[in-house]
Amino acid sequence: MTKQQILALQSIGKGIIEAANIDSIGAPSGIIYSALMSHGATFNQFQQIMSTLERHGFLSHDVDANTYHATEAGLQWAKKVH
């Protein structure tokens, strides 16, 4: 993976974390997916990005409401990304 690709993925992750922190209800997964899809991402890529953010503890997923919520670890990481 090139430095440019890494920076792009970090930027995407930061945007998702920030979106998941805007409101207490979290960010609906469909809205996140449609935003990524409008930039050319596939559903598989969406799933990979979201599972990576969850696995690293940056997001939590409310399966019942199908929303994502930023964690404290995610917010701290997002502050470090430029």
C-alpha positions as CSV (number, residue, x, y, z in Angstrom):
1,M,0.0,0.0,0.0
2,T,1.3,3.4,-0.9
3,K,1.6,6.4,1.5
4,Q,-1.1,8.1,-0.5
5,Q,-3.5,5.1,-0.1
6,I,-2.7,5.0,3.7
7,L,-3.4,8.7,4.1
8,A,-6.7,8.3,2.1
9,L,-7.8,5.4,4.3
10,Q,-6.9,7.4,7.5
11,S,-8.9,10.3,6.2
12,I,-11.9,8.1,5.5
13,G,-11.7,6.6,8.9
14,K,-11.5,10.0,10.6
15,G,-14.5,11.2,8.7
16,I,-16.5,8.1,9.7
17,I,-15.5,8.5,13.3
18,E,-16.5,12.2,13.3
19,A,-19.8,11.4,11.7
20,A,-20.5,8.7,14.3
21,N,-20.0,11.3,17.0
22,I,-22.2,14.1,15.7
23,D,-25.3,13.0,17.5
24,S,-26.1,10.7,20.4
25,I,-28.0,8.4,18.1
26,G,-24.8,7.6,16.2
27,A,-24.5,7.4,12.4
28,P,-26.8,5.1,10.5
29,S,-24.9,2.5,8.5
30,G,-26.9,3.2,5.4
31,I,-25.9,6.9,5.4
32,I,-22.2,6.0,5.8
33,Y,-22.4,3.4,3.1
34,S,-24.1,5.7,0.6
35,A,-21.5,8.4,1.3
36,L,-18.7,5.9,0.6
37,M,-20.5,4.5,-2.4
38,S,-20.9,8.0,-3.9
39,H,-17.0,8.1,-4.0
40,G,-16.8,4.7,-5.7
41,A,-16.6,2.3,-2.7
42,T,-18.2,-1.1,-3.0
43,F,-20.3,-2.7,-0.3
44,N,-17.5,-5.1,0.4
45,Q,-15.1,-2.2,0.9
46,F,-17.6,-0.5,3.3
47,Q,-17.8,-3.7,5.3
48,Q,-14.0,-4.0,5.5
49,I,-13.6,-0.4,6.6
50,M,-16.3,-0.6,9.2
51,S,-15.1,-3.9,10.6
52,T,-11.5,-2.6,10.8
53,L,-12.6,0.5,12.7
54,E,-14.7,-1.8,15.1
55,R,-11.9,-4.3,15.5
56,H,-9.5,-1.5,16.6
57,G,-12.0,-0.2,19.1
58,F,-12.6,3.1,17.3
59,L,-16.4,2.4,16.6
60,S,-19.1,0.4,18.3
61,H,-22.0,-1.0,16.3
62,D,-25.5,-1.0,17.6
63,V,-26.9,-4.0,15.6
64,D,-30.5,-3.4,16.6
65,A,-30.5,0.3,15.4
66,N,-27.9,-0.4,12.7
67,T,-25.9,2.6,13.8
68,Y,-22.3,3.2,14.6
69,H,-21.0,5.2,17.5
70,A,-17.5,6.7,18.0
71,T,-15.6,5.4,21.0
72,E,-13.2,7.5,23.1
73,A,-10.3,5.6,21.5
74,G,-11.7,6.5,18.1
75,L,-12.0,10.1,18.9
76,Q,-8.5,10.2,20.3
77,W,-7.1,8.5,17.1
78,A,-9.1,10.9,14.8
79,K,-7.5,13.9,16.6
80,K,-4.1,12.6,15.5
81,V,-5.0,12.2,11.8
82,H,-4.5,15.3,9.7
